[in-house]
Amino acid sequence: MRLLPSRLLLLGISLATLFGAIACAQPSAQPAPTPTVAPKVATSKADTPAARTPAASAPTARKIVIGFTASNTGAQNLPSKKQTEGLQLWLDTVTKAGGIKLKDGTALMPEMKSYDDESKTDRVQALYTKLINEDKVDFLISPYSSGLARAAAVVSEQNGKIMITTGAADDSTMEQGFKNIYQLYAPGSRYLVGAIDLLKDLDPSARKIALIYEKEPFSTSVVQAAQPYARSKGYDVVLFEGYDPGTTDFAPFINKINATAPDAIMGGGHFPDGTTLAKQLYEKKVSVRLVALLVAPPEPTFSEIGDAAEYIVGPSQWEPGVTYSPDAAKAANLPWYGISVKDFVSGYQARFNSTPSYHSAGGYAAGLILQKAIEDSDSTEPAKVKATLDRLNLMTFYGNVQFSIEAKTHGKQVAHDMVYIQWQKDSANKLGTKIVWPPAAKSAGAQLRK
Amino acid sequence: MNIDALSASIVDGLMIGFIYGLAAMGLTLIFGVMRVVNLAHGPVIAVGMFAVLLLAQNLGLNPYLGLVIVMLLGLATGIGMYFIAVHRVIDAPELTTLLATFSVNLMIIGIGTVLFSTSPRALDVSLGSVRTGAVTILGTKLVADLIAVIATVGLYYFLYRTRAGKSVRAVANNRAAAELMGINSTWILALSFGIGIALAMGSGSLLATLFSFTILSGTVYEVKSFVIVVLGGLGNPVGALLGGIVIGLLEGLATISPLPVGWVPVIEFGVFVIILLVRPTGLFGAR
């Protein structure tokens, strides 16, 4: 059989396109279990009354297994690594302290079980099923990013397993009426609200905002909430448009932004595209007064793009300069729990030789909140831990944490506040981040782009 | 449509178009000479990206110097690939060669994922920029365009002015007749495949100086290359360059149109289908 060249080409392109789709979606061969570092202790799967009878009341150590996937590879690699490092530091701290103590003297020694999800949704679904059904983990932590966390949340909810989500701010996931999912991050709908307020404060003459976003759940939910807020503040949203995940050439998109002559550009998506977009905005000398991008700016490695990082603003769930403390908790009439900001930062730097980002803090805080819930429940029984999480309202090094108990938004974060950082040069011409918003938390005044 | 945005988009479209053209040139050469649709084209482009990155990171080589080495490596790799995967099935029905190159595609992606993961990588190259009005021209893109033009002229010279190039054309026209004239068609086919792979890897190296990439990044350029090959005329290197420019311009202009950016690929593939229906030999191919 001989094919006409044109038909052969058509067949070729069909196969290439099909392969492209498969390559982006297919799970890879073998997951790589990550060994845990916790000491070996006796195993117990459930905190049954029988396990805590007087006959067995002598102080014992039991292990609890916390399962999660990390994006060791793929687009979410960098923030996911930071998140895992934060969780690892929490594990080290708890292990060093002799575990999570119950009232009968039992020490629960947490261990971690994790796999590489390759930043792929279908892999997350398969691996969380494996964590629940084969590895029999006790509690779950979400993967990094809203898209992956949403996939994990569905599996977790279907299996009635408690999961703390961190690195996931998408509103819609937490508006499904899930009963076992608890969100640590301030929701995406609040990400750009402060940036709009900052623009208003910094440059009252600004009128036009371009909202651009990566077409995936988190970024979309952020800009969908930012658009009505910007309008309510009197801004004209001159561009509201998404770009495909994985975009590397923003040149045509930047030309489209320029055509609308905005005063500010807000949006973005995740680390790779945010970094690339900031670099190309600088290279193309785009003249706007404020650029606020999601996720990428608070990462310390954002400075690798050099001068392109200067003036970029980014919303952050947490920064090393935040002022949460036992005194602040007292002033807010909230209980304080856990490590101080200073100890977290120094501990992280000593362990990983790098500055913690908000993703790192989120990882640590996920473990910390779970620890607090188990301690207050005096149990690992899911129903008791869930009831405690529902009641929780406290301040930690990470800030305020409280979950919604409304049926539709159950588990959604309602108390945590965002801060906004800006990359600025100091007197030695060295780039660094400053907290520029809100006024109560700022360490420096925000600067308009020149 | 604002005139500033229009001029900036035309310039950007032109500049990226040259690089698209270079990326498609290898595909069109291989197809033109041996009627083989190389489905490993995208992964080979990605290999070029990683090759120049490794040379820069491990040997400290300037990426543009690394490009020469990458293209030489590509030539050798392509000849090897021809003898391993294509030669034995060259006379089989076209679907067989399609599957053979698809197997190579899968192998490269598999090995590349194991070695490099799918995390984004980037080469830090900056050659400054020039701004005139609303138009900003990046030094890296300008150099990449110059190299694309030099490669096209070089390929044209090779095919029309050298003995080996004339042999390539003779084999492309009529392999049996070329063999009767004493041309070793096996080696000419291997050489053509090698040049095609060298061009693909070279374009990958240039793309690495512009954008971040992963081992899967080549697929995007492979799909664009198919459109460009059809547009430019099957087996026509100069047509590929012109086709690349047309696609680059189309992308630039479609993006600034009132249509959402998500429509750009729809427009590109719409053009692809129309060309296949109306003029299957391509805009710049012989009737």
Chai-1 contact restraints between the chains, C-beta under 6 A:
chainA,res_idxA,chainB,res_idxB,connection_type,confidence,min_distance_angstrom,max_distance_angstrom,comment,restraint_id
A,M1,B,P93,contact,1.0,0.0,6.0,A-B,restraint_1
A,L3,B,E94,contact,1.0,0.0,6.0,A-B,restraint_2
A,P5,B,L234,contact,1.0,0.0,6.0,A-B,restraint_3
A,S6,B,L276,contact,1.0,0.0,6.0,A-B,restraint_4
A,S6,B,P280,contact,1.0,0.0,6.0,A-B,restraint_5
A,L8,B,V37,contact,1.0,0.0,6.0,A-B,restraint_6
A,L8,B,E94,contact,1.0,0.0,6.0,A-B,restraint_7
A,L9,B,V230,contact,1.0,0.0,6.0,A-B,restraint_8
A,G12,B,V37,contact,1.0,0.0,6.0,A-B,restraint_9
A,I13,B,F226,contact,1.0,0.0,6.0,A-B,restraint_10
A,A16,B,E222,contact,1.0,0.0,6.0,A-B,restraint_11
A,A16,B,V223,contact,1.0,0.0,6.0,A-B,restraint_12
A,T17,B,V223,contact,1.0,0.0,6.0,A-B,restraint_13
A,G20,B,T219,contact,1.0,0.0,6.0,A-B,restraint_14
A,A23,B,L216,contact,1.0,0.0,6.0,A-B,restraint_15
A,T73,B,S117,contact,1.0,0.0,6.0,A-B,restraint_16
A,T73,B,T118,contact,1.0,0.0,6.0,A-B,restraint_17
A,T73,B,S119,contact,1.0,0.0,6.0,A-B,restraint_18
A,G74,B,T118,contact,1.0,0.0,6.0,A-B,restraint_19
A,N77,B,S119,contact,1.0,0.0,6.0,A-B,restraint_20
A,Y243,B,V261,contact,1.0,0.0,6.0,A-B,restraint_21
A,T248,B,F211,contact,1.0,0.0,6.0,A-B,restraint_22
A,T248,B,S212,contact,1.0,0.0,6.0,A-B,restraint_23
A,D249,B,F211,contact,1.0,0.0,6.0,A-B,restraint_24
A,A251,B,D12,contact,1.0,0.0,6.0,A-B,restraint_25
A,P252,B,E251,contact,1.0,0.0,6.0,A-B,restraint_26
A,P252,B,G252,contact,1.0,0.0,6.0,A-B,restraint_27
A,P252,B,T255,contact,1.0,0.0,6.0,A-B,restraint_28
A,N255,B,A5,contact,1.0,0.0,6.0,A-B,restraint_29
A,N255,B,A8,contact,1.0,0.0,6.0,A-B,restraint_30
A,N255,B,S9,contact,1.0,0.0,6.0,A-B,restraint_31
A,N255,B,I256,contact,1.0,0.0,6.0,A-B,restraint_32
A,K256,B,T255,contact,1.0,0.0,6.0,A-B,restraint_33
A,K256,B,I256,contact,1.0,0.0,6.0,A-B,restraint_34
A,N258,B,A5,contact,1.0,0.0,6.0,A-B,restraint_35
A,A259,B,N2,contact,1.0,0.0,6.0,A-B,restraint_36
A,A259,B,A5,contact,1.0,0.0,6.0,A-B,restraint_37
A,A259,B,I256,contact,1.0,0.0,6.0,A-B,restraint_38
A,P272,B,P120,contact,1.0,0.0,6.0,A-B,restraint_39
A,T276,B,S212,contact,1.0,0.0,6.0,A-B,restraint_40
A,E283,B,S129,contact,1.0,0.0,6.0,A-B,restraint_41
A,E283,B,L138,contact,1.0,0.0,6.0,A-B,restraint_42
A,K284,B,T136,contact,1.0,0.0,6.0,A-B,restraint_43
A,K285,B,R131,contact,1.0,0.0,6.0,A-B,restraint_44
A,K285,B,T136,contact,1.0,0.0,6.0,A-B,restraint_45
